[in-house]
Amino acid sequence: MRWSAGFLFCVLACGDDARGPSDAGTCDPLATRTLPITIGNVVAAGTAPDGVTYVVTRDGADTRVFVSEGDTFVRRRVTGSGFSLGASDFVDDTVGFEDTQPSRLVFQSDDDYAVRMALVHDDQRTYYDALTNKIELTIQPDSIVAGRPARNLPGDVLLQYAATTPDGQQLLVTRPEDDWTAKDYRLFLGRGDALQEIPITIAAVNAFARFEFVLNGMPGSVVIGNPQLSPSTPSVLQHDNGEWALTLLPTGSGIPDGWRVYCL
């Protein structure tokens, strides 16, 4: 549902009595949305003695891990990866991932495919031949994934920023936890506990964050500063020829109580 320009203006300028078209139209911007997934270029696959198969895929710089649950390969969140030439002529790869405990797959490759593979605790970040307490995996061909279903990560959404201004304006910024780019940020602005999504035209997140938008035909921006920069960059909201300092709120408990959010 899209609201009129008049509503967008009123949310920011009509005072504490501003309300959305109806509370029934509110949304949860942090709602998970699991997207379909296909298993990409398999570079390693191995089966543990308990029958669980671990698969590593690599497409460009994107490394992913899948773990078998029955007939389905379930994606696990990767915590870090790297590779180097080990003591042998093989390339040693290491991929950390989230499981019932922090875990790591270490494998040696020849001709871009694993020839030895082991499962270890995440604290073992070394060459394959230097591993201790490893569970050696039986190497499987890349065809082991053929015809089998895959399940993606749950599609969690992070509340990246929540903030208020001295005159009572409120804002939220969200992004997906995984597989996100700058275009995936979402901005919500309002006051009186009613916030409307505003399309972001430019998002830049480096040493500090800047989000640009257009409101009432005029450019606006949100800057989230970094106190560690010298000189430090202040956090400010700018629109309609005005500028307001932002007070950042804790985000660990989700959207502040009572804030109602309207999505595009």
Summary of the structure (lengths in Angstrom):
residues: 264
radius of gyration: 23.7
end to end distance: 5.6
largest distance: 70.7
contacts: 762
relative contact order: 0.17
helix: 8%
strand: 47%
